[in-house]
Amino acid sequence: MAKELDYDRFIDSFTNRHSIDLHDRQIACLEKIVKYRRDGLFYDELSATGQLLRFAFEKVESGVLGFVPAVSEIIRTFGLCPLLKKKGGDSIRSAAHEEEFVAIIADFLVSTSTELRSAAADSLSEYLEALSDEPNAVVKTSSRLAAVRKCKAVENLCTALADEAEKIHSLVVQSRAQTPNSERPGSAASRPRSASGPRASATSISLLHFAASIAGDDVLAANAIEHHLIEGGVVPFFAFPFGDPAVSVSVDILWNCVSNKSTAEAAKTSLANVGPLESLRSLLLRLLREGHRIRDKEIRNEVLVLTLLVVTDSTERVDTMVDCGLVDLFLTFATYTEKKQVISFMNDKGLFEKVASLQAWGDEWKWSTIVKPFAITSTAEDFEMKKLMLSLSSKCYALSEKARARGDASLFVESLLLFIDMDFVLSHLHNAAVTPRPSMLSTVQSTVDDGLGSGGNGKWNDRQLEELQEAAFRILRAVVRADPRPFLEADGAALLLRSIVHTEELLDDEELGDNRKQEATFDLSSSLAEGYRSDTKRERHPLSVNKASKLDHLRQVMKNGMELLTIACRLRGVTPEEKETVRTHIGEKLNGIQILLRLFHQAGLRVRELSNRKMETIVAAGNGVSSSYSGVLSYGREEDLSSMNAAERQRQEATISAANAEANSDGKATALAETSARLTRKQSVTALAFLCEENEENKACFGEEGGVEILASELIYDEDDAPEEEPLVLSIVDCLWNAVPALPLSEDKFLNIDGVNLLLSLLEVCKSSMHGQILGFLTDLLKNPRTSPFVRQWQSPISQRSSIQLFLALWDSGLDESLAETMPSLEEKESISNALKSDEFLAKVTDGGNINTKIFSLLSKIGFDKARIVSFGNKPGHGVLTADEKKLLVRIESYLSLRLGDLMKKIVTELEEEGIRPVSRDGDYVREKLTRRKVEEEKVSSAVGQIHADLENSHQEDEERFFESIREVAAMEIQTGKNEKGNRRALLLTQQSDARTKRTKTIKKNTDLPPRPPTGESVSGSESGAVIAHGRRAGQASPRVQSPKLDESTSRTRGPL
């Protein structure tokens, strides 16, 4: 158990008038506390201990330094050791005393004793770091932060660091005065001096550690920044040698402040001033020239990342960096190794103005002196520095005009184009036997053998080169978006096209190999195109080692190249004249149209071939598994399976697993290749669309190269492949829209290949997101009189609807209300009439995003009278307009006048609400529009009424015809019934008569007897015998003798003969 201390006696030694000057006794009291409270102070003793520390602080400030060791130990014990309890509730009852004790320690931060400053800073730093294995660590941390926030710890810390900064300045000035000029950095005799020069004191280190602890808290960090912690207390430590711990701790503090969301903006603002940025630049220069240790390079990279965070989307900060020379530093070391290649190329090509510009920039910046001792290796730290320098340069280049001017002078874009050259990259990426074609940067054998400096092996590895190429593409995209002129002036478009074609050929060889389809391709006949595709035997890309990763790299290069080309063809931020000139140069002079069409065609062949291959792989895998199973089942009955030994079973199972694994692997590889080819097709069409936009030369070239036929054949929409095909079809429609209208030759080609039918069939089945593009394309095509018959004669093969019915089905009445919101502000226009005649209003009404306006324009060009008579059948809805469709067609015909009238009503209402009376001219204009709207309403109402009346008459006529048909059917049925009854009776009588006749003939034949004698007479026997005998003598057959039962009565009953 801890020994009880008599704090009352200790306090009395400081307050009693007899012992107030007995410093030895007072120090002894404090030493007892140090001796018996080494394991930690008690909660209930904090108040008394705090009083003793206040007394001791006053003694020290008065010059009695004997108190310093004991006071320092007590302060450190508070931070290092946990507070102890004598009773369970001490921590709660003594919470206020704990906060008071923290405030007392915070006062020691501004003590005249450096040891006490250091002890206070260390104690508070440890106090803020709650131990994770303690119970309720989160609660303790929260309470400790609250205690530090309530006191003046932050203010005292900033004051202490400012005092240390003044000492630093005097030390640096003294060190420079003692250093000979020949030994200063930048001179010929300078050597690495990371360990020389003034060093930061232990007190400074402790204060910085405490600053790093508070930088992680939102409230404390914000308070510290307000008290100028960054510019007044942290940045001055950058003047120390970079090997000093104070430099790394200072960087950590800035990291914490900049990465904290609540303090990031304030920290960036404080750091982006001239003084801090110059300190950063000085530190970076020393690290780049003298920092060769791993830790030095890590600090260098941390400073670069910190600078990159400061730059974020602020032109003002970048301008300040330009003024401080930081941007020149970034540009120098970002492309230092590539500049040698660029200078060599410029000299060979006679571009001496570019070399002179670079030389003038270098002389102004003195870069030759700065980079002379610079050495870079292929280690991860130096490679990270390379990427960070590139990112910083691109950020500054894209944000600031000043930085752009410095970048152009340093040939920044020309240096980046080095990594776009596929031959160059491949020759160094794989040490391949690829013969580089003549290109901008292939005049030097090695990229980095001479340029990487004395340190390191002088060569980036494969993965590093791939990452550098990826970074170069990313930076060039940002550069071209900001200003495409430097890229185009450096002939980047030609180099990019060449790289794209080369990459496409490599992909074509490696993905399809010997099985690729030998179909017709485009002939590249121009001198520039001859460099793209050589007729001589071309060395193939060496992908034998890790082929899958190299293919992925080539696909990524193709994707990046096409994205960059699309951005370059878009040409934002240039004048229309420059845009037309550049697009003509890319499309016609560099054969960009021809190359892009070839890419689209070849990628389509790859898609089809890879799709077939995928199906073959699936079938082959199925056959392999089936054969393996058949081998297992060939043993017959279940009892026979036991005869299969374990090795045979294992072999069969391995065969099945291998077949499944091979099928999955090949299927994934084929799917990736197919996805890449589809993306190439879409990007090619997008670039073509930009090249043909408002450029007559490229439109003509597009038509001459067969672009109309190639793209029109792809206007097919399959709902099963909608997610993959929809972007491509949309891009194709957009490209054709830009390339075909207003060019008679292309329009004739499009019409002759049933392009209008393809568009209308696509319009019927595609998603609503594509309706605007297709309708706009059709609207422009209808400017050609030949197009209208094709539109009117179309009939849907699915629903049998006409084109007019299709347009009416797409009409959306809900969009009409949005047109009222397109009215420009009256404050921006001189009058109402001028407002309605403004270009932006007319653009929104006639060719805006509203589908209804495009349908109105389409029907207007077709002609509403012709639209009413379009029919292909005799059933409503199948080529014949229904009554509802006729009514809608009438409303659409007056659409523009009605919408303008609605706008007039809205304007009049707003003016009345604001109490404004229009001038006479505007009033007359409004009344005219309102009158016209009323006339149009009456016209529409009359036409709709007439349609309704015609419909009623038609219904009545149909009803009368229906009943008349019923009556006719009934009469026919009656007449048919009578005729059938008479016919049946006559038939019956006829049948009866025929039956009697037949019967009579039969009886007569069977009873051929002589005439009957008179009544009462009889034939004697002799006569009878004579007759018989006579008949026999005559040679006749003996006639049948009448049955004795046949008498006269019987014959009378049969009726007359």
Residue pairs with C-beta under 8 A, 6 or more apart in sequence:
2 36
2 37
2 39
2 42
2 84
3 36
5 32
5 33
5 36
5 37
5 45
7 45
7 48
7 49
7 52
8 48
9 29
10 29
10 30
10 32
10 33
10 48
10 52
11 48
11 51
11 52
11 55
12 19
13 19
13 22
13 25
13 26
13 29
14 20
14 26
14 52
14 55
15 55
19 25
19 26
23 59
23 64
23 66
23 67
24 66
26 55
26 56
26 59
26 67
27 66
27 67
27 70
29 52
30 52
30 56
30 67
30 70
30 71
30 74
31 70
33 49
33 52
33 70
33 74
34 70
34 73
34 74
34 77
37 45
37 74
37 77
38 77
38 81
39 81
39 84
40 77
40 81
40 82
40 83
40 84
41 49
41 74
41 77
41 78
41 81
41 83
41 84
42 83
42 84
42 85
42 86
42 90
43 83
43 84
43 85
43 86
43 90
43 91
43 93
43 94
43 97
43 98
44 86
44 87
44 90
44 93
44 94
46 83
46 94
46 97
46 98
46 100
46 101
47 94
47 97
47 100
47 101
49 74
49 101
50 97
50 100
50 101
50 104
53 71
53 74
53 75
53 101
53 104
53 105
53 108
54 104
56 67
56 70
56 71
57 71
57 104
57 107
57 108
57 111
59 67
60 67
60 68
60 71
60 111
60 112
60 113
60 116
61 111
61 112
65 113
68 113
68 115
68 116
69 115
71 108
71 116
71 119
72 115
72 116
72 119
73 119
75 105
75 108
75 116
75 119
75 120
75 123
76 119
76 122
76 123
78 101
78 105
78 123
78 127
79 105
79 122
79 123
79 124
79 125
79 126
79 127
80 123
80 126
82 131
82 134
83 91
83 98
85 91
95 143
98 147
99 146
99 147
99 150
99 151
102 124
102 127
102 144
102 147
102 148
102 151
102 153
103 147
103 150
103 151
103 152
103 153
105 120
105 123
105 124
106 120
106 124
106 148
106 151
106 152
106 153
106 156
107 152
107 156
108 116
108 117
108 119
108 120
109 117
109 120
109 121
109 124
109 153
109 156
109 157
109 159
109 160
109 207
110 117
110 156
110 159
110 160
111 117
111 120
114 201
114 202
114 203
115 203
117 160
117 203
117 206
117 207
118 202
118 203
118 206
118 207
119 206
121 157
121 160
121 203
121 206
121 207
121 209
121 210
122 206
122 209
122 210
124 148
124 153
124 210
124 213
125 206
125 209
125 210
125 212
125 213
127 144
127 148
128 141
128 144
128 145
128 148
128 213
128 214
129 213
130 137
130 138
130 140
130 141
130 144
131 137
134 140
145 217
145 219
145 220
148 154
148 214
148 220
149 219
149 220
149 223
153 214
154 214
154 220
154 223
154 224
154 227
154 229
155 223
155 227
157 207
157 210
157 211
157 214
157 224
157 229
157 233
158 224
158 227
158 228
158 229
158 232
158 233
160 207
161 204
161 207
161 208
161 211
161 229
161 232
161 233
161 234
162 228
162 232
162 233
164 201
164 203
164 204
164 207
164 233
164 236
165 232
165 233
165 236
165 237
167 201
168 198
168 200
168 204
168 236
168 237
168 239
168 240
169 236
169 239
171 198
172 197
172 198
172 239
174 198
175 197
175 198
176 184
181 187
182 188
182 189
183 189
183 190
183 191
184 190
185 193
185 285
185 286
185 289
185 290
186 369
186 370
190 373
192 289
192 290
192 291
192 292
193 241
193 290
194 241
194 242
194 243
194 286
194 290
194 291
194 293
194 296
195 241
195 243
196 241
197 240
197 241
198 240
198 241
199 240
199 241
199 244
200 237
200 240
200 244
200 245
200 246
204 237
204 246
205 245
205 246
205 249
208 234
208 237
208 246
208 249
208 250
208 253
209 249
211 224
211 229
211 233
211 234
211 253
212 249
212 252
212 253
212 256
214 220
214 221
214 224
215 221
215 224
215 253
215 256
215 257
215 260
216 256
216 260
218 260
218 262
218 263
221 256
221 257
221 260
221 262
221 263
221 267
222 262
222 263
222 266
224 257
225 257
225 263
225 266
225 267
225 270
226 266
228 270
229 253
229 257
230 253
230 254
230 257
230 267
230 270
230 271
230 276
231 270
231 271
231 273
231 275
231 276
234 250
234 253
234 254
235 250
235 271
235 275
235 276
235 279
235 280
236 279
237 244
237 246
237 247
237 249
237 250
238 247
238 250
238 279
238 280
238 282
238 283
239 279
239 282
240 246
240 247
241 247
241 286
242 283
242 286
242 287
242 290
242 291
242 296
242 299
242 300
243 293
243 295
243 296
247 283
247 299
248 295
248 299
251 299
251 302
251 303
251 306
254 267
254 271
254 306
255 302
255 306
257 263
257 264
257 267
258 264
258 267
258 268
258 271
258 306
258 309
258 310
259 309
260 267
264 309
268 309
268 310
268 312
268 314
268 317
270 276
271 277
271 280
271 310
272 310
272 314
272 316
272 317
272 320
272 321
273 320
274 320
274 323
274 324
277 320
277 321
277 324
277 326
278 324
278 325
280 303
280 306
280 307
280 326
281 324
281 325
281 326
281 329
283 303
284 300
284 303
284 304
284 326
284 329
285 329
285 370
287 296
287 297
287 299
287 300
287 303
288 300
288 333
288 370
288 374
289 370
289 373
289 374
290 296
290 373
291 297
291 299
291 300
292 375
292 455
294 381
297 379
297 381
297 382
297 385
298 381
300 381
300 385
301 381
301 384
301 385
301 388
304 385
304 388
304 389
304 392
305 388
307 326
307 392
308 388
308 391
308 392
308 395
310 317
311 317
311 318
311 321
311 392
311 395
311 396
311 399
312 395
313 399
314 399
315 399
315 400
318 327
318 395
318 396
318 399
318 400
318 402
318 403
319 400
319 402
319 403
321 327
321 396
321 403
322 328
322 396
322 400
322 402
322 403
322 406
325 365
327 393
327 396
327 400
327 402
327 403
327 406
327 407
328 361
328 365
328 367
328 406
328 410
329 370
330 389
330 392
330 393
330 396
331 393
331 406
331 407
331 410
331 412
332 365
332 367
332 370
332 371
332 410
333 371
333 374
333 385
333 389
334 386
334 389
334 390
334 392
334 393
334 412
334 415
335 390
335 393
335 410
335 411
335 412
335 415
335 416
336 371
336 374
336 376
336 451
337 376
337 447
337 448
337 451
337 452
338 415
338 416
338 418
338 441
338 447
338 451
339 358
339 410
339 411
339 415
339 451
340 444
340 450
340 451
341 415
341 418
341 441
341 443
341 444
341 447
341 451
342 358
342 411
342 414
342 415
342 418
342 441
343 355
343 358
344 443
344 444
345 440
345 441
345 443
345 444
346 352
346 354
346 355
346 358
346 411
347 355
348 443
354 411
354 414
357 408
357 409
357 411
358 409
358 410
358 411
360 409
361 367
361 406
361 409
361 410
362 368
362 410
374 453
375 452
375 453
375 454
375 455
375 456
376 382
376 385
376 386
376 452
376 453
376 455
376 456
377 452
377 455
377 456
377 457
378 452
378 456
378 457
378 458
378 459
378 460
378 461
378 464
379 456
382 456
383 460
383 464
383 467
386 468
387 467
387 468
387 471
390 416
390 468
390 471
390 472
390 475
391 471
391 475
393 407
393 412
393 475
394 474
394 475
394 478
394 479
395 478
396 403
396 407
397 403
397 404
397 407
397 412
397 478
397 479
397 482
398 478
398 479
398 481
398 482
399 482
404 482
404 483
404 486
407 413
407 486
408 486
412 479
412 486
413 476
413 479
413 486
413 487
413 490
413 492
414 440
414 490
416 472
416 475
416 476
416 479
417 440
417 441
417 472
417 476
417 490
417 492
417 495
418 424
418 441
418 447
418 472
419 425
419 468
419 469
419 472
419 473
420 469
420 472
420 473
420 476
420 492
420 495
420 496
420 499
420 561
421 436
421 439
421 440
421 441
421 442
421 495
421 498
421 499
422 498
422 499
422 502
422 503
422 506
422 557
423 434
423 435
423 436
423 437
423 439
423 442
423 502
424 436
424 439
424 441
424 442
424 447
425 465
425 469
426 432
426 434
426 541
427 434
427 436
428 446
428 447
428 448
428 459
428 460
428 465
429 462
429 465
429 466
430 462
430 541
430 542
430 545
430 550
432 539
432 541
432 542
433 539
433 542
434 539
434 541
435 539
436 442
437 498
437 531
437 534
438 531
439 495
439 498
440 490
440 491
440 495
444 450
446 458
446 459
447 460
448 458
448 459
448 460
449 458
449 459
450 458
452 458
452 459
460 468
466 553
469 557
470 556
470 560
473 557
473 560
473 561
473 563
473 564
474 560
476 487
476 492
476 564
477 560
477 563
477 564
477 567
479 486
479 487
480 487
480 564
480 567
480 568
481 567
481 572
482 573
483 573
484 567
484 568
484 571
484 572
484 573
484 574
484 582
485 574
485 578
487 493
487 568
488 568
488 582
488 585
492 568
493 565
493 568
493 585
493 586
493 590
493 592
494 528
494 590
496 561
496 564
496 565
496 568
497 532
497 565
497 586
497 590
497 591
497 592
497 595
498 531
498 532
499 557
499 561
500 558
500 561
500 562
500 565
500 595
500 599
501 532
501 533
501 595
501 598
501 599
502 532
503 554
503 557
503 558
503 561
504 558
504 599
504 602
504 603
504 680
505 533
505 538
506 540
506 541
506 554
507 551
507 554
507 555
507 558
507 606
507 673
507 676
508 516
508 602
508 606
509 516
509 540
509 541
510 540
510 541
510 543
510 547
510 551
510 554
511 551
511 606
511 610
511 673
512 606
512 609
512 610
515 609
515 613
516 605
516 606
516 609
517 605
517 608
517 609
519 605
521 598
521 601
521 602
522 594
522 597
522 598
522 601
522 705
524 530
524 532
524 533
524 591
524 594
524 595
524 598
526 591
528 589
528 590
528 591
529 591
529 594
529 595
532 591
532 595
541 550
541 554
543 550
543 551
548 669
551 669
551 672
551 673
552 672
555 672
555 673
555 676
558 676
558 680
559 676
559 679
559 680
559 683
562 679
562 680
562 683
562 684
562 687
563 683
565 683
565 687
566 683
566 686
566 687
566 690
568 586
569 583
569 586
569 592
569 687
569 690
569 691
570 690
571 578
571 579
571 582
571 583
571 690
574 582
576 694
580 694
580 695
583 690
583 691
583 693
583 695
583 698
584 695
584 697
584 698
586 592
586 691
587 593
587 691
587 692
587 695
587 697
587 698
587 701
588 697
588 698
588 701
592 687
592 691
593 688
593 691
593 692
593 698
593 701
593 702
593 705
593 707
594 701
594 705
596 684
596 685
596 687
596 688
596 691
597 684
597 688
597 702
597 705
597 706
597 707
597 710
599 680
599 681
599 684
600 680
600 681
600 684
600 685
600 688
600 710
600 711
601 710
603 677
603 678
603 680
603 681
603 684
604 677
604 681
604 714
606 673
606 674
606 677
607 674
607 677
607 678
607 681
610 670
610 673
610 674
610 677
611 674
613 670
614 667
614 670
614 671
614 674
617 663
617 666
617 667
617 670
618 663
618 667
620 663
621 659
621 660
621 662
621 663
621 666
624 655
624 659
624 662
624 663
625 656
625 659
625 660
628 652
628 655
628 656
628 659
629 656
631 652
631 655
632 644
632 649
632 652
635 641
635 643
635 644
678 724
678 728
681 728
682 727
682 728
682 731
685 711
685 728
685 731
685 732
685 734
685 735
686 731
686 734
686 735
688 702
688 707
688 735
688 739
689 731
689 734
689 735
689 737
689 738
689 739
690 738
691 698
691 702
692 698
692 699
692 702
692 735
692 738
692 739
693 738
694 738
696 743
698 739
699 738
699 739
699 740
699 742
699 743
699 746
700 743
700 745
702 708
702 739
702 746
703 739
703 740
703 743
703 745
703 746
703 749
707 739
708 736
708 739
708 740
708 746
708 749
708 750
708 753
708 755
709 749
709 753
711 732
711 735
711 736
712 736
712 750
712 753
712 755
712 758
713 753
714 728
714 729
714 732
715 729
715 732
715 733
715 755
715 758
715 759
715 762
716 725
716 729
716 758
716 762
717 725
717 726
717 729
717 762
717 765
717 766
718 725
719 765
722 767
726 766
726 767
726 769
726 770
729 762
729 766
729 770
730 769
730 770
730 773
733 759
733 762
733 770
733 773
733 774
733 777
734 773
736 750
736 755
736 777
737 773
737 776
737 777
737 780
739 746
740 746
740 747
740 750
740 755
740 777
740 781
741 747
741 777
741 780
741 781
741 783
741 784
742 780
742 783
744 784
747 781
747 784
747 786
747 787
748 786
750 756
750 781
751 784
751 786
751 787
751 790
754 790
756 778
756 781
756 787
756 790
756 791
756 794
757 790
757 794
759 774
759 777
759 778
760 778
760 791
760 794
760 796
760 803
760 806
761 796
761 797
762 770
762 774
763 770
763 771
763 774
763 775
763 778
763 806
763 810
764 796
764 798
764 799
764 801
764 806
765 798
766 774
771 810
771 851
772 849
772 851
772 854
775 810
775 851
775 854
775 855
775 858
776 847
776 854
778 787
778 791
778 858
779 847
779 854
779 857
779 858
779 861
781 787
782 788
782 791
782 858
782 861
782 862
783 861
788 861
788 862
788 863
788 866
791 803
791 858
791 862
792 802
792 803
792 804
792 862
792 866
792 867
792 870
794 802
794 803
795 801
795 802
795 803
795 872
795 879
796 802
796 806
799 878
800 872
800 873
800 877
800 878
800 879
801 809
801 877
801 878
801 879
802 870
802 871
802 872
802 879
803 870
804 859
804 862
804 867
804 870
804 881
804 885
804 889
805 877
805 879
805 881
805 885
807 855
807 858
807 859
808 855
808 885
808 888
808 889
808 892
810 851
810 855
811 851
811 852
811 855
811 888
811 892
812 851
812 852
815 850
815 851
815 852
816 852
816 899
818 850
819 844
819 845
819 850
819 853
819 899
819 902
819 903
820 899
820 902
820 903
820 906
822 841
822 844
822 845
822 848
823 835
823 841
823 903
823 906
823 907
824 835
824 838
824 840
824 841
826 832
826 835
826 907
828 835
829 835
829 838
831 919
831 921
831 922
832 907
832 918
832 922
832 925
832 926
833 921
833 922
833 925
835 841
836 900
836 903
844 850
845 853
845 896
845 899
846 853
846 857
847 853
847 854
847 857
852 892
852 895
855 892
856 892
856 895
856 896
859 867
859 889
859 892
859 893
864 889
864 892
864 893
867 889
868 881
868 886
868 889
870 879
870 881
871 879
871 880
871 881
872 878
872 879
872 880
873 879
873 880
874 880
876 882
876 883
881 889
883 947
883 948
883 951
886 947
887 944
887 947
887 948
890 940
890 943
890 944
890 947
891 898
891 940
891 944
894 936
894 939
894 940
897 932
897 933
897 936
898 933
898 936
898 937
898 940
900 929
900 932
900 933
901 929
901 930
901 932
901 933
901 934
901 936
901 937
902 933
904 926
904 929
904 930
904 933
905 930
907 926
908 926
908 930
911 917
911 918
917 923
918 926
1000 1057
1003 1054
1003 1057
1004 1057
1006 1040
1007 1042
1007 1046
1008 1039
1009 1042
1012 1048
1013 1019
1028 1038
1031 1038
1031 1039
1032 1038
